[in-house]
Structure formats: C-alpha cells, structure tokens
Amino acid sequence: MQFEQLTGITFPILGNSRVMALVITTHVFFAFIAVGSFYVSLLAEYLGYKRNQPQFDRLAKGYMTFIAQMVKINGVLGVAILVLLISLFPIFTGWLYTIFFWPLIGEVFFFMVLMASSIWYRETWEKYANRKPAHLVIGIFCAGAATLSALIINAAQAFMLTPGKYFATKNLLDAVFNPTMVPSAFHLLIPCILNAAAVLGIYAYIQHRKKLTEQSYYNFVGAFTARITAWGILLQPPAGLFYLWVVYGANHTAFQNIISGISAPFFWTMVTLGSIGFILSIIYLIRGWERGKTVFLISAILVLFAFPFGAYNRERARKPFLVYGQMYMTQKPVVQPPIISMNTTAKEIVPSSKSGKDIIQEHNCSVCHVIQGKGGTVGPELKGLNKKFNADKVQLEKFLLSPPVAMPPFDGSSADLDILVEYLLHL
C-alpha cells in the first residue's frame, strides 16, 4: 500500500478524531489513577512507619497489588494509541514523533524504570519490613518514574494545543516547555492523586457495608482516602483557572474553543459536575467520615465522571487542527493557499480522469466533513452547497482556494478544482 493511500484511512461511524480522543481519554483516565496510586501508597506506608500503624501498611501494600494490573492496562492502551496514530494519522505521527523523539525515548525509559521498580517495591514488602526507609526509597523511585513519564506525555499533548514559538526557533526546549506545559502539569498531578484516592475511597465505602467483620479497617481506609480526595477537589479550581489563564494568553482562539466553541459542552459539563463535587467536599470536611461518608461517595463519583469530560474537552479544543495553527486534521501543514488563476480557460486546463469522489478522498475532506452520511464530525456536512453558493461555480472556487483559517485551502490542479466544484454543487 502506498503511503498516500494510508493518509486516506477514515475510521467508520465515529471518525478518526473522535476515536483518537476517546482512546486517549480512556488511557489518560487509567494512567492518572496509576500515577496517583503510587503517591497514595507511598504516603500510607510512610505514615504507617512514622505512626506505627499497621493499617496504613496494609492499605499501601493492597493498593500496590491492584495497581500492578492498572499499569498493564495502561501499557496495552499506550500500544493501541500508537497503532491508531500510525494507522489514522501517519504523516502527523511521523511529524510529532520526530519533534519529540528524545523526550519520547525518555518516556519509554521512565516507563521501563516504573515497571521494574514497581515490581521491586511490591515484592520486597516483607523483606524490607524492618528497613522501612530503604523500602520507601524504592517507592519514591516508582512515584518519580511514573511522574516523569506522565509529564513527558503531557508536554506533547500541551504542545498540540499551544505549540508556542517552536516552529520559529526549531528548539526542542520550546516544544517541551511550551506555554501550557507547566499549568497543565499542575492540572494533571492534582487529579492523579485525587482520582486514585477517590477510587480507593469508593471501594472502601462499598467494602465497609459488605464486610461487617472488617468494617473498622475499611472505615479507616475510607476516612484516609476521602480526606485526600476532598482536598484534591478543592485544589482543582485554582489549578484549572491557572491553566485557562495561560491558554488565554497563549492562544485566545483556543481559549474560546474551550469555553464557548466546539468543545464547550464538555467543558461546562465538567464545570457543573466539579462545582457540585466542590460544594460536597466542603460539607464532607466539616462533617467527617462517620457523618459524611455518603456525601463523600457522591462527590467522588461526580468528580470521576467530570474527569473524562475535561480530558475530552482539551482534545477537542484544538480541532480542526492536529497541532493548533500548524497542521490540519487532513495532515496538511498550514501554508498559504496555492496560486491558481481564476481566469483559466477550459482549453488551458489539463484534462483529469478523476471523479469528484476521487478528489474528495485524495484531499482527505472526509476527515472533517460528513459527505453522503459518512465522515468526520469537525466541519459541517457537505450538502446544500448549490443553494448556499447560489449555484455559482466561481464563488465556490474562491471559497475553496481561500477558506476560513481552520480549513486547509485546496491545493490541487485547476482541472481537479473544476471537477470538485461540479461534484459539490450537485451533492
């Protein structure tokens, strides 16, 4: 299969962009819990050591066993994302991986360190029972490797929304430390910890009602993790506002996409769920576990539901670009429209054997637009253009050559343009 053919692959029903956003959001959700769990376990083990409370140690060890499976799921999802990127967006993938080659090599290294150190941490619990400081150092390696791996991936995601001045300087540091890298990192690490604590707190709530013989232990786990969750929820709004403020300064149009553009429904859903969770967290901190455990349960569930809306919002905000302002979803770089004379006569046009459908596929129009019931979800459906442009071929040609900034200009031949216009006007 030729490389040009690969760029025309379109995922059925959902479209390429939506499929990628859903897979990435799922991966990020589980990755956040995995990263945060290392911090929760490490904190629990430390408190157990300092306070000589075995319940903390049991909590930490049990959660690490659960996280071993979570890390495997993340590995599988990471491979799935890479396969999808290569299959659906091969040019973009090569472009992005070339820019972030060394950081991504570092991410793979840190992930391998994470895998090895997490096994070492989990399997040496008894061996280091009398040498807790040494065991805690291993846990710090786990948390550190998980954090560095997550920060590198976050830098690449932040770059896609706010590439900053990289394309002017071609400096790798400008790509990694792009305008929203730092605020998005804060906005990443807080939910890592609160999501991990929320999941464990919900589990403790369920178990304390099922296993009456161990109710004391699960009440202990619930109270510990609910407090972390509640404070994490309270810290999220400042981190989120800081992130939005930096996005606004870096790219006002991207900011508008987030709060009032194509991704706004996901943003305001997240804000609504998070706001309710915020109020309930304050109530929980006042009432405590014994009188407020149900309040915690509701707030934790709401915030966990809010998370995918927020993650999808960020993915959606940069559409219809793969890298905002630099590469369209058709995988074409943002360049000046080609110069094609509108005065070309029929005799001057080199005949083309292509059909309108051929040209649509060649230029990847269906990545963004729905055409005869199939295609993407970013741009409007291509129907009724005859009425919209008053059946004026010249008017539609001018539009295709100089479209809105979010749409790549047509860069084919004059003959192809003529065929495409005829095809679109008769859809």
C-alpha positions as CSV (number, residue, x, y, z in Angstrom):
1,M,0.0,0.0,0.0
2,Q,1.4,3.4,-0.9
3,F,1.9,6.0,1.8
4,E,-0.5,8.4,0.1
5,Q,-3.2,5.7,0.5
6,L,-2.6,5.4,4.2
7,T,-3.3,9.0,4.8
8,G,-6.9,8.5,3.4
9,I,-8.0,5.9,6.0
10,T,-11.1,7.0,7.8
11,F,-12.5,5.2,10.9
12,P,-16.1,4.2,10.3
13,I,-19.1,5.7,12.1
14,L,-17.2,7.8,14.8
15,G,-14.5,9.3,12.6
16,N,-10.7,9.4,13.2
17,S,-10.7,12.4,15.6
18,R,-13.4,11.1,17.8
19,V,-11.9,7.6,18.0
20,M,-8.5,9.0,18.9
21,A,-10.0,11.4,21.5
22,L,-11.9,8.5,23.2
23,V,-9.0,6.1,23.3
24,I,-6.6,8.8,24.6
25,T,-9.2,9.9,27.2
26,T,-9.6,6.3,28.4
27,H,-5.8,5.9,28.6
28,V,-5.3,9.1,30.5
29,F,-8.1,8.2,33.0
30,F,-6.4,4.9,33.9
31,A,-2.9,6.5,33.7
32,F,-3.9,9.2,36.2
33,I,-5.2,6.6,38.7
34,A,-2.0,4.6,38.3
35,V,0.3,7.6,38.8
36,G,-1.7,8.9,41.8
37,S,-1.8,5.5,43.4
38,F,1.9,5.4,43.9
39,Y,1.7,8.7,45.8
40,V,-1.3,7.4,47.9
41,S,0.5,4.1,48.7
42,L,3.8,5.8,49.4
43,L,2.1,8.3,51.8
44,A,0.2,5.5,53.5
45,E,3.4,3.4,54.0
46,Y,5.3,6.5,55.4
47,L,2.5,7.3,57.8
48,G,2.4,3.7,59.0
49,Y,6.1,3.7,59.6
50,K,6.1,7.1,61.4
51,R,3.0,6.4,63.5
52,N,3.5,2.6,63.9
53,Q,0.0,1.8,62.5
54,P,-0.1,-1.5,60.6
55,Q,-3.4,-0.5,58.9
56,F,-1.5,2.1,56.8
57,D,0.9,-0.6,55.7
58,R,-1.9,-3.0,54.8
59,L,-3.6,-0.3,52.8
60,A,-0.4,0.6,50.9
61,K,0.5,-3.0,50.0
62,G,-3.0,-3.8,48.9
63,Y,-3.3,-0.8,46.7
64,M,0.1,-1.6,45.0
65,T,-1.2,-5.1,44.2
66,F,-4.2,-3.5,42.4
67,I,-2.0,-1.0,40.6
68,A,0.1,-3.8,39.1
69,Q,-2.9,-4.6,36.9
70,M,-3.6,-1.0,36.2
71,V,-0.1,-0.5,34.8
72,K,-0.6,-3.4,32.5
73,I,-3.8,-1.9,31.2
74,N,-2.0,1.4,30.6
75,G,0.7,-0.4,28.6
76,V,-1.9,-2.0,26.3
77,L,-3.8,1.2,25.8
78,G,-0.5,3.0,25.1
79,V,0.2,0.5,22.3
80,A,-3.3,0.9,21.0
81,I,-2.9,4.6,20.8
82,L,0.4,4.2,18.8
83,V,-1.2,1.8,16.4
84,L,-4.2,4.1,15.9
85,L,-2.0,7.1,15.4
86,I,0.1,5.3,12.7
87,S,-3.0,3.9,11.0
88,L,-5.2,7.0,11.0
89,F,-2.7,9.9,11.1
90,P,0.6,8.6,9.7
91,I,2.1,11.9,8.5
92,F,1.2,13.6,11.7
93,T,2.6,10.8,13.8
94,G,5.9,10.9,12.0
95,W,6.0,14.7,12.3
96,L,5.2,14.7,16.1
97,Y,7.5,11.8,16.9
98,T,10.3,13.5,15.0
99,I,9.9,16.7,17.0
100,F,9.6,14.8,20.4
101,F,12.0,12.0,19.5
102,W,14.3,12.3,22.5
103,P,11.6,13.1,25.1
104,L,9.6,10.1,24.0
105,I,12.7,7.9,24.2
106,G,13.0,9.2,27.7
107,E,9.3,8.4,28.4
108,V,9.9,4.8,27.3
109,F,12.9,4.6,29.6
110,F,11.0,6.0,32.6
111,F,8.1,3.6,31.9
112,M,10.6,0.7,32.0
113,V,12.0,2.0,35.2
114,L,8.5,2.3,36.6
115,M,7.7,-1.3,35.6
116,A,10.9,-2.7,37.2
117,S,10.8,-0.5,40.4
118,S,7.1,-1.2,41.0
119,I,7.7,-4.9,40.9
120,W,10.7,-4.4,43.2
121,Y,8.6,-2.2,45.5
122,R,5.7,-4.7,45.6
123,E,7.6,-7.9,46.0
124,T,10.0,-6.7,48.7
125,W,7.4,-5.6,51.3
126,E,8.2,-8.4,53.7
127,K,11.9,-8.4,53.0
128,Y,12.2,-4.7,54.0
129,A,9.7,-4.9,56.9
130,N,12.5,-3.9,59.3
131,R,14.1,-1.5,56.9
132,K,11.3,0.8,56.0
133,P,13.4,3.8,55.0
134,A,15.1,1.7,52.3
135,H,11.7,0.4,51.1
136,L,10.3,3.9,51.0
137,V,13.2,4.9,48.7
138,I,12.1,2.2,46.2
139,G,8.6,3.7,46.4
140,I,10.0,7.1,45.7
141,F,11.6,5.7,42.5
142,C,8.2,4.3,41.5
143,A,6.4,7.6,42.0
144,G,9.2,9.6,40.4
145,A,9.4,7.4,37.3
146,A,5.6,7.5,36.9
147,T,5.5,11.3,37.3
148,L,8.3,11.9,34.7
149,S,6.7,9.5,32.2
150,A,3.3,11.3,32.6
151,L,4.9,14.8,32.4
152,I,6.6,14.0,29.1
153,I,3.3,12.7,27.5
154,N,1.6,15.8,28.9
155,A,4.2,18.1,27.3
156,A,3.4,16.5,23.9
157,Q,-0.3,16.9,24.4
158,A,0.1,20.5,25.6
159,F,2.3,21.2,22.5
160,M,-0.5,20.1,20.2
161,L,-2.8,22.8,21.6
162,T,-0.2,25.6,22.2
163,P,2.9,24.9,20.2
164,G,4.3,28.3,21.2
165,K,7.4,29.5,19.3
166,Y,8.8,26.1,18.4
167,F,8.1,26.5,14.7
168,A,10.0,29.7,14.6
169,T,13.0,28.6,16.7
170,K,13.0,24.8,16.0
171,N,14.4,24.4,19.5
172,L,13.3,21.2,21.3
173,L,13.1,23.0,24.7
174,D,10.5,25.4,23.2
175,A,8.4,22.4,22.1
176,V,8.6,20.7,25.5
177,F,8.3,23.8,27.6
178,N,5.5,25.2,25.5
179,P,3.2,27.9,27.0
180,T,0.8,25.5,28.7
181,M,3.2,22.8,29.7
182,V,3.6,23.9,33.4
183,P,0.0,24.8,34.2
184,S,-1.3,21.6,32.5
185,A,1.2,19.7,34.6
186,F,-0.3,21.1,37.8
187,H,-3.7,20.4,36.4
188,L,-2.5,16.8,35.8
189,L,-0.8,15.9,39.0
190,I,-3.7,17.0,41.3
191,P,-6.3,14.8,39.7
192,C,-3.8,12.0,39.5
193,I,-3.8,11.9,43.3
194,L,-7.4,12.7,43.9
195,N,-8.7,10.2,41.3
196,A,-6.5,7.4,42.9
197,A,-7.8,8.3,46.3
198,A,-11.4,8.6,45.1
199,V,-11.3,5.1,43.6
200,L,-9.9,3.6,46.7
201,G,-12.4,5.6,48.9
202,I,-15.3,4.3,46.9
203,Y,-14.0,0.8,47.2
204,A,-13.7,1.2,51.0
205,Y,-17.2,2.6,51.2
206,I,-18.6,-0.5,49.4
207,Q,-16.5,-2.9,51.4
208,H,-17.4,-1.4,54.8
209,R,-21.0,-2.1,54.0
210,K,-20.3,-5.7,52.8
211,K,-17.7,-6.9,55.1
212,L,-19.0,-6.2,58.6
213,T,-16.2,-8.1,60.3
214,E,-13.6,-5.7,58.8
215,Q,-15.7,-2.6,59.0
216,S,-13.2,-0.9,61.2
217,Y,-10.4,-1.3,58.6
218,Y,-12.5,-0.1,55.7
219,N,-13.7,2.9,57.7
220,F,-10.1,3.7,58.3
221,V,-9.2,3.4,54.6
222,G,-12.3,5.4,53.7
223,A,-11.6,8.2,56.1
224,F,-7.9,8.4,54.9
225,T,-8.6,8.5,51.2
226,A,-11.8,10.6,51.4
227,R,-9.8,13.4,53.1
228,I,-7.2,13.3,50.3
229,T,-10.0,13.3,47.7
230,A,-11.8,16.3,49.3
231,W,-8.7,18.4,49.5
232,G,-7.7,17.5,45.9
233,I,-11.1,18.6,44.7
234,L,-10.7,21.9,46.5
235,L,-7.3,22.5,44.8
236,Q,-8.6,21.7,41.3
237,P,-10.4,25.0,40.6
238,P,-7.3,27.2,41.2
239,A,-5.2,24.9,39.0
240,G,-7.9,24.9,36.3
241,L,-8.2,28.7,36.3
242,F,-4.4,29.0,36.1
243,Y,-4.4,26.7,33.1
244,L,-7.2,28.6,31.4
245,W,-5.5,31.9,32.1
246,V,-2.3,30.7,30.4
247,V,-4.3,29.3,27.4
248,Y,-6.0,32.6,27.0
249,G,-2.6,34.4,26.9
250,A,-1.1,31.9,24.6
251,N,-3.9,31.5,22.1
252,H,-7.2,33.4,22.5
253,T,-8.9,31.4,19.8
254,A,-8.1,28.1,21.5
255,F,-9.4,29.6,24.8
256,Q,-12.7,30.4,23.1
257,N,-12.9,26.9,21.7
258,I,-12.7,25.6,25.2
259,I,-15.3,27.8,26.9
260,S,-17.7,28.6,24.0
261,G,-16.6,26.8,20.9
262,I,-16.9,23.3,19.6
263,S,-15.7,21.7,22.9
264,A,-17.7,24.0,25.2
265,P,-20.4,21.4,26.1
266,F,-17.8,19.1,27.5
267,F,-16.2,22.0,29.4
268,W,-19.4,23.2,31.1
269,T,-20.5,19.6,31.9
270,M,-17.1,19.2,33.7
271,V,-17.5,22.5,35.5
272,T,-21.1,21.6,36.6
273,L,-20.1,18.2,38.0
274,G,-16.9,19.6,39.5
275,S,-18.8,22.5,41.2
276,I,-21.2,20.2,42.9
277,G,-18.3,18.0,43.9
278,F,-16.5,21.1,45.3
279,I,-19.5,22.0,47.5
280,L,-20.0,18.5,48.7
281,S,-16.3,18.2,49.6
282,I,-16.5,21.2,51.9
283,I,-19.6,19.6,53.5
284,Y,-17.6,16.4,53.9
285,L,-14.6,18.1,55.5
286,I,-17.0,19.7,58.0
287,R,-18.9,16.5,58.8
288,G,-16.1,13.9,58.6
289,W,-16.3,10.3,57.6
290,E,-18.8,9.0,60.2
291,R,-21.4,11.6,59.4
292,G,-20.4,12.4,55.8
293,K,-19.4,9.2,54.1
294,T,-22.4,9.3,51.7
295,V,-21.6,12.9,50.9
296,F,-18.0,11.8,50.0
297,L,-19.3,9.0,47.8
298,I,-21.5,11.3,45.7
299,S,-18.7,13.9,45.4
300,A,-16.1,11.3,44.4
301,I,-18.4,9.8,41.7
302,L,-19.2,13.2,40.3
303,V,-15.6,14.2,40.0
304,L,-14.6,10.9,38.4
305,F,-17.4,11.5,35.9
306,A,-16.2,15.0,35.4
307,F,-12.6,13.9,34.5
308,P,-13.3,12.4,31.1
309,F,-15.3,15.4,30.1
310,G,-12.3,17.7,30.9
311,A,-9.8,15.4,29.2
312,Y,-12.0,15.2,26.1
313,N,-12.5,19.0,26.2
314,R,-8.8,19.6,25.8
315,E,-8.5,17.1,22.9
316,R,-11.5,18.7,21.2
317,A,-10.4,22.3,21.7
318,R,-7.7,22.3,19.1
319,K,-9.9,21.0,16.3
320,P,-9.8,21.2,13.3
321,F,-6.1,21.1,13.8
322,L,-3.9,18.2,14.9
323,V,-1.3,20.7,16.1
324,Y,-3.1,24.0,16.6
325,G,-2.4,26.5,13.8
326,Q,0.3,24.3,12.3
327,M,-1.3,21.1,10.9
328,Y,-4.8,20.5,9.8
329,M,-6.7,17.3,10.5
330,T,-6.1,16.4,6.9
331,Q,-2.4,16.2,7.9
332,K,-1.6,19.1,5.7
333,P,0.7,21.9,7.2
334,V,-0.9,25.3,7.4
335,V,0.6,27.2,4.5
336,Q,-0.5,30.0,2.2
337,P,-3.1,28.9,-0.4
338,P,-1.7,28.0,-3.8
339,I,-1.9,30.5,-6.6
340,I,-4.4,29.1,-9.2
341,S,-5.7,31.6,-11.7
342,M,-9.4,32.1,-11.7
343,N,-9.2,33.2,-15.4
344,T,-8.0,29.9,-16.7
345,T,-10.0,28.9,-19.7
346,A,-11.3,25.4,-20.5
347,K,-8.6,25.0,-23.1
348,E,-5.8,25.7,-20.7
349,I,-7.0,23.1,-18.2
350,V,-5.2,19.8,-18.5
351,P,-8.0,17.1,-18.5
352,S,-8.3,14.9,-15.5
353,S,-9.7,11.4,-15.3
354,K,-10.6,11.7,-11.6
355,S,-14.1,11.8,-10.3
356,G,-15.4,14.1,-7.6
357,K,-15.2,11.2,-5.1
358,D,-11.6,10.5,-6.0
359,I,-10.6,14.1,-5.3
360,I,-12.6,14.1,-2.0
361,Q,-10.6,11.0,-0.9
362,E,-7.3,12.3,-2.2
363,H,-7.6,15.5,-0.2
364,N,-9.0,13.8,2.9
365,C,-12.1,16.0,3.1
366,S,-14.0,13.3,4.9
367,V,-11.6,13.6,7.9
368,C,-13.5,16.7,8.9
369,H,-16.7,16.7,6.8
370,V,-19.7,14.4,6.5
371,I,-20.2,13.5,2.9
372,Q,-23.3,11.5,1.9
373,G,-23.7,10.2,5.5
374,K,-20.0,9.3,6.1
375,G,-17.0,11.2,7.5
376,G,-15.8,13.3,10.4
377,T,-17.5,15.5,12.9
378,V,-15.5,18.7,13.0
379,G,-16.6,20.5,9.9
380,P,-20.2,21.0,8.5
381,E,-21.8,18.4,6.4
382,L,-21.2,18.9,2.7
383,K,-24.7,19.2,1.3
384,G,-26.8,22.0,0.0
385,L,-23.8,23.9,-1.3
386,N,-25.6,24.6,-4.6
387,K,-28.1,26.8,-2.6
388,K,-25.5,28.2,-0.3
389,F,-23.3,29.5,-3.1
390,N,-26.3,30.3,-5.5
391,A,-25.0,27.7,-7.9
392,D,-22.1,30.0,-8.6
393,K,-19.0,27.9,-9.5
394,V,-16.6,30.9,-9.3
395,Q,-17.9,31.7,-5.8
396,L,-17.3,28.2,-4.6
397,E,-13.9,28.0,-6.2
398,K,-12.8,31.2,-4.5
399,F,-14.0,29.8,-1.2
400,L,-12.1,26.5,-1.6
401,L,-8.9,28.4,-2.5
402,S,-9.2,30.9,0.4
403,P,-11.3,29.2,3.1
404,P,-11.6,30.1,6.8
405,V,-8.3,29.8,8.8
406,A,-9.5,26.4,10.3
407,M,-9.8,24.8,6.8
408,P,-6.9,23.9,4.5
409,P,-7.0,25.6,1.1
410,F,-7.4,23.4,-1.9
411,D,-4.0,22.8,-3.4
412,G,-4.8,20.5,-6.4
413,S,-4.8,21.3,-10.1
414,S,-7.2,23.6,-11.9
415,A,-8.8,20.6,-13.6
416,D,-9.3,18.8,-10.2
417,L,-10.8,22.0,-8.7
418,D,-13.3,22.2,-11.6
419,I,-14.4,18.6,-11.1
420,L,-14.6,19.0,-7.3
421,V,-16.8,22.2,-7.6
422,E,-19.1,20.4,-10.0
423,Y,-19.4,17.4,-7.7
424,L,-20.0,19.6,-4.6
425,L,-22.7,21.7,-6.2
426,H,-24.6,18.6,-7.2
427,L,-24.5,16.7,-3.9
